[in-house]
Amino acid sequence: MPQIRIAQDPAADDLLGRDPLALVLGMLLDQQFPMERAFAGPALLAQRLGVQTLSAQAIADADPAALKEAFTGPPAVHRYPGSMAERAQAVCRLLVERYDGRAEQLWADVPDGTTLLRRVGELPGFGAQKAKILVALLGKQYGVTPSGWREAAGDYGTDGARRSVADVVDPTSLAEVRAFKQQAKAAAKASSSS
């Protein structure tokens, strides 16, 4: 079981390490929200649902209003609880349809990084950048290393990088990733205003 330290909360990180669906949903929630809170979201959701491990089948089959209520809290699982509840349900429905409801089947038999990136990119709410980051996270912290995974992850797969959640292993690396993101945002803003 991987030792994940993304949420910076032992119970939430434990769930991320032992429950592949929690990891995928944490990545889904990592949008317009502090990354450690996004990755703590699956543990909060599991607590509200009264389960030790999340079930793609149960989330896929859940009443949308009840799922939205579980996401809303308080505290909310995400700053946009309604839309994230819908996306999480869509991700789980795809996992049920294609992978027997098992998130780890996304990567269990992939022959190469390109296939892994394609599969992850087919998840609802996973654009090109988010898909590359999840491939990097799987390779760097989950031991999912098919041939070509670093190339498929692009710059996020670079060893020693501090670009994304894939590189967060402790409070220091979290601060380094946050600083990188702030610098990149400032540079993008400066280039768009010139």
C-alpha positions as CSV (number, residue, x, y, z in Angstrom):
1,M,0.0,0.0,0.0
2,P,1.5,3.3,-1.0
3,Q,2.2,5.9,1.7
4,I,0.4,9.0,0.4
5,R,0.9,12.4,2.1
6,I,-1.1,14.7,-0.2
7,A,-4.1,15.6,2.1
8,Q,-1.7,16.2,5.0
9,D,-4.3,14.4,7.1
10,P,-3.4,10.8,8.2
11,A,-6.9,9.4,7.8
12,A,-7.5,11.0,4.4
13,D,-4.1,10.0,3.2
14,D,-4.6,6.4,4.4
15,L,-7.8,6.2,2.3
16,L,-6.0,7.6,-0.7
17,G,-3.3,4.9,-0.3
18,R,-5.6,2.0,0.1
19,D,-8.6,3.0,-2.1
20,P,-7.8,3.7,-5.8
21,L,-11.3,5.2,-6.3
22,A,-10.5,7.7,-3.5
23,L,-7.3,8.7,-5.4
24,V,-9.2,9.1,-8.7
25,L,-11.9,11.2,-7.0
26,G,-9.3,13.3,-5.2
27,M,-7.8,14.1,-8.6
28,L,-11.2,15.0,-9.9
29,L,-11.8,17.4,-7.0
30,D,-8.4,19.0,-7.5
31,Q,-9.8,22.0,-9.4
32,Q,-10.2,25.5,-8.2
33,F,-9.7,24.3,-4.7
34,P,-6.7,23.8,-2.4
35,M,-5.1,20.5,-3.4
36,E,-4.9,19.1,0.2
37,R,-8.6,19.8,0.7
38,A,-9.4,18.3,-2.7
39,F,-7.6,15.1,-1.8
40,A,-9.2,15.1,1.7
41,G,-12.6,15.2,0.0
42,P,-12.9,11.4,-0.6
43,A,-12.4,10.7,3.1
44,L,-15.1,13.3,4.0
45,L,-17.4,11.7,1.5
46,A,-16.7,8.2,2.8
47,Q,-17.5,9.4,6.3
48,R,-20.8,10.9,5.2
49,L,-21.7,7.7,3.3
50,G,-20.8,5.7,6.4
51,V,-18.2,3.5,4.6
52,Q,-14.6,2.5,5.0
53,T,-13.9,2.3,1.2
54,L,-15.7,4.1,-1.6
55,S,-17.7,2.1,-4.0
56,A,-18.0,3.2,-7.7
57,Q,-21.2,1.1,-8.0
58,A,-22.8,2.7,-4.9
59,I,-21.9,6.2,-6.1
60,A,-23.0,5.4,-9.7
61,D,-26.4,4.2,-8.4
62,A,-26.9,6.9,-5.7
63,D,-29.8,9.2,-5.9
64,P,-28.3,12.4,-7.4
65,A,-30.0,14.6,-4.8
66,A,-28.7,12.5,-1.9
67,L,-25.2,12.5,-3.4
68,K,-25.3,16.3,-3.8
69,E,-26.4,16.6,-0.2
70,A,-23.4,14.4,0.9
71,F,-21.1,16.7,-1.1
72,T,-22.7,19.9,0.3
73,G,-22.1,19.2,4.0
74,P,-21.2,21.3,5.9
75,P,-18.4,21.5,5.4
76,A,-18.6,21.1,1.6
77,V,-16.5,18.4,-0.1
78,H,-15.7,21.1,-2.7
79,R,-16.4,24.7,-3.4
80,Y,-18.7,23.6,-6.2
81,P,-20.4,20.6,-4.4
82,G,-23.3,20.2,-6.9
83,S,-21.3,20.1,-10.0
84,M,-18.6,17.9,-8.4
85,A,-21.2,15.5,-7.1
86,E,-22.4,15.1,-10.7
87,R,-18.9,14.7,-12.1
88,A,-18.0,12.1,-9.4
89,Q,-21.2,10.2,-10.3
90,A,-20.3,10.3,-14.0
91,V,-16.8,9.0,-13.3
92,C,-18.2,6.2,-11.2
93,R,-20.7,5.3,-13.9
94,L,-17.9,5.1,-16.5
95,L,-15.9,2.9,-14.1
96,V,-18.9,0.6,-13.6
97,E,-19.5,0.4,-17.4
98,R,-16.0,-0.2,-18.5
99,Y,-14.0,-1.5,-15.5
100,D,-16.4,-3.5,-13.3
101,G,-16.5,-0.5,-10.9
102,R,-12.8,-0.9,-10.0
103,A,-10.7,2.2,-10.4
104,E,-7.5,0.2,-10.4
105,Q,-8.7,-1.6,-13.6
106,L,-7.9,1.7,-15.4
107,W,-4.2,0.9,-15.1
108,A,-4.1,-2.8,-14.1
109,D,-3.4,-4.2,-17.6
110,V,-2.1,-1.2,-19.6
111,P,0.6,-2.0,-22.0
112,D,2.2,1.4,-22.0
113,G,1.9,5.0,-20.8
114,T,0.1,6.2,-23.9
115,T,-2.8,3.7,-23.2
116,L,-2.9,4.8,-19.6
117,L,-3.1,8.4,-20.5
118,R,-5.9,7.7,-23.0
119,R,-7.9,5.7,-20.4
120,V,-7.5,8.4,-17.8
121,G,-8.4,11.1,-20.3
122,E,-11.7,9.4,-21.0
123,L,-12.9,10.0,-17.5
124,P,-15.5,12.7,-17.2
125,G,-13.9,15.9,-15.9
126,F,-10.3,14.9,-16.9
127,G,-8.9,17.1,-19.5
128,A,-5.4,16.7,-21.0
129,Q,-3.5,18.4,-18.1
130,K,-5.4,16.6,-15.3
131,A,-4.9,13.2,-17.1
132,K,-1.2,13.8,-17.4
133,I,-1.0,14.8,-13.7
134,L,-2.9,11.6,-12.6
135,V,-0.5,9.5,-14.8
136,A,2.4,11.2,-13.0
137,L,0.8,10.6,-9.6
138,L,0.2,6.9,-10.4
139,G,3.8,6.5,-11.5
140,K,5.5,8.5,-8.8
141,Q,3.5,7.4,-5.8
142,Y,1.3,4.4,-6.7
143,G,3.9,2.2,-8.5
144,V,2.0,2.2,-11.8
145,T,4.9,2.4,-14.2
146,P,4.1,0.9,-17.6
147,S,6.7,1.7,-20.3
148,G,6.6,5.3,-21.4
149,W,4.6,6.5,-18.4
150,R,6.9,9.5,-17.8
151,E,6.7,10.5,-21.4
152,A,2.9,10.2,-21.3
153,A,2.8,12.4,-18.2
154,G,4.9,15.1,-20.0
155,D,6.7,17.6,-17.7
156,Y,4.7,16.2,-14.7
157,G,6.5,12.9,-15.0
158,T,10.0,14.5,-14.6
159,D,11.9,13.0,-11.7
160,G,12.5,15.5,-9.0
161,A,9.9,18.0,-10.4
162,R,7.8,20.1,-8.0
163,R,5.0,20.9,-10.5
164,S,1.9,19.1,-9.3
165,V,0.2,17.0,-6.7
166,A,2.2,14.0,-8.1
167,D,5.2,15.5,-6.3
168,V,3.6,16.1,-2.9
169,V,5.1,13.8,-0.3
170,D,5.3,16.0,2.7
171,P,4.6,19.6,3.9
172,T,7.9,20.9,2.3
173,S,7.1,19.5,-1.1
174,L,3.5,20.8,-0.8
175,A,4.9,24.3,-0.2
176,E,7.3,23.9,-3.2
177,V,4.5,22.8,-5.5
178,R,2.3,25.6,-4.4
179,A,5.2,28.1,-5.0
180,F,5.7,26.7,-8.5
181,K,2.0,27.0,-9.3
182,Q,2.0,30.6,-8.1
183,Q,5.1,31.5,-10.2
184,A,3.5,29.8,-13.3
185,K,0.3,31.8,-12.7
186,A,2.2,35.1,-12.3
187,A,4.2,34.4,-15.4
188,A,1.0,33.6,-17.4
189,K,-0.6,36.7,-16.2
190,A,2.4,38.9,-17.0
191,S,2.6,37.4,-20.6
192,S,-1.1,37.9,-21.2
193,S,-0.9,41.6,-20.1
194,S,2.0,42.5,-22.3
